[in-house]
Amino acid sequence: MRRAGVLLLGAVPLIAAGVYFMVPADSEDGGGADTASTTASAAAPSSREDAKGRAERERAADDALIAGLPPGLAAPAKKELAQRLVSSAENSTTEWRTAYGTIEDLGDGDGYTAGIIGFCTGTHDLLTLVERYTEADPDNGLARYLPALREVDGTDSHEGLDPGFTAAWRAEAELPAFREAQEEERDRVYFEPAVRLAKLDGLGTLGQFVYYDAMVFHGPDTDAEGFYGLRERAMAKARTPARDGSEKAYLTAFLDVRRQAMEAKRPGIDTSRVDTAQRRFLAAGNLGLATPLEWEMYGDAYRVP
């Protein structure tokens, strides 16, 4: 994974500090300590710059690779299809544009779940959405709830939000600016990173959707149950196409790992979004996510012609 550069950046200051403190304070060389500390101080920024440069070069190489690939899930029609698929799982409808104002506590420990992608008061993404929206429009109807949103972040608490927050959300969702803000945050946090990484892993349109849906449900986290943790576990079971592996075998491994994580987080959960949607497309060999498309979600049947 391309996090090595970030880890190196964190390590450099510690190395520099170690060099400084290993020099005896009473060195016979009168300038020894000063020289060592000066050298360490000079080396640390240089090392950070080198790491930053490597990261920038890697990203530029990745950008060039992606630019030469088909648009995949980023193509307008496929992106629309992706939103309909996710909405069938998040809001039990493929008409995802009807969900801007939805908000309820599902009893899953994440507080209020709201909007087109299921932003949650307990998982930081709803807070970030409102913070960014407030930067652009300080007088919006949700801004007064920011202190409470910060307090409940990471919990399922409604303290400071009830009784008015749900009504304020629905009212704000009538405004085009807030609808646009929801779409932008969805793309910034979930859609674009998922599609980008899937392409770098050599996955086609279906694989890109598999990553996107997993990113939405599990969050862009690096722990064992977050999206990046799931990817690492899947990669330990099967090689990605970018590493000369079978796309179908890798996606099967990823969906296996994901299903296990869903059940571990919420025992008894309905895993339709994996079992009767994504596995169905994979079993049919529909790696391009071509339409017509049929799937089931929580017992309901859906079809895109």
N, C-alpha and C positions, 0 to 999 in steps of 0.2 A: 504494500500500500504506500501511497505517496505522502505519508505523514512523517517520514524520517527526517526531512528538513526541519519540521516544526520541533521535533524532539531534540535535534541538535541545537537549535536556538536556545532551548531551555537549559541545555547542559553547559554551554560555553561559559556563562558567568560563574558557575560553580567551579569549573576548571581554573578559571582565572583567579578566583579567590583562593584556591588551594595553592597555586604557585606563590601567591603573595605571602600567605601565612607560613609556608615552609622555610622562608628565608629568616635566619636568626636576626633578632633585633639588634644584637651587639656584634654583628659581623665585623671582622677586622677591616674589610673593605668598606670604608666609610660610606660609600654611595651604594653599597650592595642592595640594601632593602629598597631604597628609592629606585634603583635601576630595575630590580625585579618587578616592583609594582608598576613602574612605568611601562615595562615590556608587556606585562600581563594586561594592563589597561589598553595598550595599543593593539594587542593580539585579539582581545575579545570583540571589539567592533569589527575588526577585519574578518574574524571567523563568522560573525553574524552576517556580514555583508556577503561572504562566500556562500553561506547557506541560503540566504535570500536570493542570491543570483542563481544558484542551482534550482531552487524552487520555481523561480520565474522562467528559467530555460525549460524545465520539465513541463510547466503549464503551457508555454508557447508550443512545445512539441505536441502536447495533447490537443491543443486548439487546432493545430495544423492537421492532425490525424482526423479529428472529428469533422473538420471542414470538408474533407474529401469523402465523407461517408454519406449515404442517403439520409434524408431527414428523419425517417423512422417515425417514432411517436410524436416528434416535434412538428410533423406535417399538420397543417390546420385540421384536416378531416380526422386524422388519427388522434390528435390532441382532444378534439371534441368527443370522439369515441371513448377515450380514456376517462374523461370527466363523467360520461354517462355510466360507465362501468363502476367507477368509484362511488358515484351517487346512489347506485342501486344497493350498495353495501352500507353506505353511511346514512342515506335518507329514504331508502326503500322506494326510490323513483329514479328513472333515467333523466327526468327533466331537472337537471341540476341547478338551473337558474331560478327555480322556485325555492331554493334552500338558503338564500342569503339571510333571511330573518329567522330561521329555525333556531331554537335554543331550549334545551332541557337538560336536566340532570339524569343521566342514564343509570345511575347507581353503580357505576364501575370504578369509583374511586378517583375519577379525574375531574370532579366538579361539574360545572356546566359545559356542555358540548354545544357548539354553535356554528352556524354558517356553512358555506359550501363544502368545506373539507373537514368539518368536525374540529374546529379550533377549541381548545379546552382551557378552562380557567386554572386547572391544576397541572398543566403540562407546558407552561411557559409560552406556547405559540399564540394563544389569545392575547396575553399581555403584550407580547411583542407587536402584534397586529395593531392594538389600540395605541401603543406608544408611537409607532411609526405614523399612524393615521393622525394622531394629535400633533405631531411635528409639522405636518402639512396643514392641519386645520385645528388650531388650539381651542376653538370655541365649539367643537363638536359635542354631541349629546352624551358621549361616553367618557369624555376626559375627566369628569368629576369622580369617576370610579377608579381612576388609576391607583390612588393610594391603597384602596381595598384590594384591587387586583394584585398588587405587589405583595400584600400581606398573605393572601390565600394561595399564591403561586406555589405549586408543589404539594398542595393538599386538596381535599374535596370540600373544604369549607365554603360557606356562602356568606361568611361574616363581612358586613359592610356592603354587600351586593344586594341582599334582599331588603325591601321588596321591589325596588325600582329598576334593577339592572336589566332584567329580561325585557321589560317594556321599552327601556331605552335602546336596547339592542335592536329590537324589532322596528322601532321608529327610525333608527339610523340606517337600517338596511333598506329603507325606502329611497335613500339618496344614492344617486349614481356614483358619487365620489367614494362612498363607503363600499359599494359593490366592487368598484374598481380596485380599492385597497385590498379587499379580500382576495381577488384574483391575483393581484401582484404578489401578495404574501404567499399564496399557494404556490405560485411559480418559483419564487425566490427560494423558499425553504424546502419544498418537496419536489415539484415537477422537474425543474432544470437540473438540480444536482443528481437526481435519480437517473434521468435520461443520459446525462453526460457520463456518469460512471458506468452505466450499462453499455454504452457504446465503447468505452475504453476496455470493457471486459469482453468485447466482441459479440454482444447480444443483439439480436434483431428486435423488431417492434414488439413482439410478445414479451421478450425478456425485459425490455425497457419498461413495459407496463407492470410486469411482475415486481420490478424494483420500485417503481413509483407507488404502487398500492402498498407495498411493505413499508416504504418510507412514511406514508400517511398513517398507517395503523401503529407502527412500532416507534415512530419518531426517529429523527436523524441523530441518534445517540451511538456512542461507541461501546457501551456496556454490552453484556452478553445478550440482553433482550432487545437492544436497539438495532436499528437497521444495519449499521456497520458491523456490529457483533455477529448478526445473523450471516452476513456476507462472509466474514472470516470463517465461521463454522462450516458454511457450505463449501468454501474453497478448500477446506481441509478434507472434504469428502470427495470432491470432484474438481477437475481442472476446468477453468473457464475456456471458451473458444479462443480468447486472446492468448491462452497458454496451450493451445493445440488440443483442447478438450472437446468433447461432444456437447453441443449446445443443449440438446434434449436431456442428457445425463446431468449436466450441471443444474439446469432449471429444476429437474426432479429433486436433486439434492437440496436446492435452495427452498423449494416448497415443503419438503419434508422437515427441514430445520425450522422453517417459519411456522408450520402447523404445531410443532412441538412447543414453540415459544408462546403461541397464542393460548394453547391449553394450559401451559404452566402459569401464565399470567391470570387467566380467568377460567378455572376448571369448569367444564360443561359448556363452554362457549360454542356457538354455532360457527363452524369453519367453512361455511358455504363459499366465501370469497376465494378460498383456495380449492376446495374439493369439487364444487359443481360449477365453477367458472374457469379459473386459470388452469387447473389440471385437465379440464375438458378440452380447452383450446390446445393444450400441449399434446394430449393423447391423439388429437385429430391431426397433429403435425402442422397446425396453423401458426407457424413461427412469425408470419408477417401480420398477424391479427387481421386477416382479411374478412370482409363482410360478404354475405350475411353472417351474423353472429348470434348464437343462442346460448343462454346460460340460465341457471337458477340461483336465486338468492333467498335464503330463509324460507324455502318452499314456494316462492313466487317465480314464475317463468318470465323471462325477458327476451326480446328479439330486436336486433338492429338490422333492417333490410339492406 
